[in-house]
Amino acid sequence: MATPERFDCIVIGAGVQGSFTAYQLAKKNKRTLLLEQFVLPHTRGSSHGQTRIIRKAYEQDFYTIMMDECYQLWAQLEKEAGVKLYRQTGLLVTGPEKGDNFQQIKNTLERNKAPMVVLNRDNFSQHIPHFNLDEETGALVDITAGVLYADRALKTAQGQFQKLGGVLRDKEKVTDIKPGPFVTVSTAASVYQAKSLVITAGPWANTLLAHTGLQLPLQVQKINVCYWKEKVEGSYDVKRRFPCFVTVGTAEANVHIYGLPSNEYPGLMKICYHTGSDTDPDRRDLQTDKSDIEILRATFPLSPRPRPRACCGGELSVHGMMFLNIHQHGKKHEEGTPSILIIMSTNTSCSGCNGVSHHYCMFYFL
């Protein structure tokens, strides 16, 4: 049997978290292998698509705090690669003014001195045309929020990783993981060893962790990503400075609804429900539940049916937040680095900060 190829670190899963992890490891002069089960690029996970939201407007302080470094890391990658990845649009947050969700977001931004503008009925139309604010709805704008160009960001992180000497191998599905002084990772094509292993496999995390005797309380969901035609052409265009937006705590929807101005497709807004229907990541296309689309149709004054429609496979932890932890076999070796690290974020369809939606914030830890 041939001697396994050896690395300092192996990262399984070349979505945005895995690719950015590998890129950061390579910047630290770690010989790193990035493995991906599908041919790149692909649309099977939750990192694909042209755009995501990046924001500081969260209910939890720790997300808002880590976003300062998040913005810095994206700006650093833009500068290194000479590629535009971020466009500032602001984020309009609306919801019942006295509701818990809206008040938590407002208070979090205030506590952390994040730039924002609180809107009322008198000044709302000056900032947000074509919308009216009713008496019971609160509104604010997270000023530094905007659009991240997701596909471009993913390709850029992978490209910079390879420029730094990183090894990227797609179409290599992991078939076994054996903990030890060196973690041994087997794929359909080869066998590798490394001092440290990082698992960023999203919906497939538990499939991989089963090889190590661990299962996480994760719920895999299919989220419909819908594009809705403007009734007034150009009224919600990013070029006219229409912001990204999130609607929270409404009676019609029990979770947040996110939206981006028309950008990817002329005249079409991208609007997503924050949750979806349970699914198997390998049988996602068989899931046909469209209840989230019905909620979106009833909520926004756009054309009644979405035009192009895509989907992404998201994962939810039991507490609905990101997951970062050392595996039970991940005792630190002599350099102080955990041998097996697990990184997960929550659903990543529209919003873009704890991974790719809610969802790019994970980079803070890297």
Secondary structure, 3 states (H helix, E strand, C coil): CCCCEEEEEEEECCCHHHHHHHHHHHHCCCCEEEECCCCCCCCCCCCCCCEEEECCCCCCHHHHHHHHHHHHHHHHHHHHHCCCCEEECCEEEEEECCCHHHHHHHHHHHHCCCCEEEECCCCHHHHCCCCCCCCCEEEEEECCCEEEEHHHHHHHHHHHHHHCCCEEECCCCEEEEECCCCEEEEECCCEEEEEEEEECCHHHHHHHHHHHCCCCCEEEEEEEEEEEECCCCCCCEHHHCCCEEEECCCCCCCCCEEEECECCCCCEEEEEECCCEECCCCCHHHCCCCHHHHHHHHHCCCCCCCCCEEEEEEEEECCCCCEEEECCCCCECCCCCECEEEEECCCCCCECCECCCCEEHHHHHC
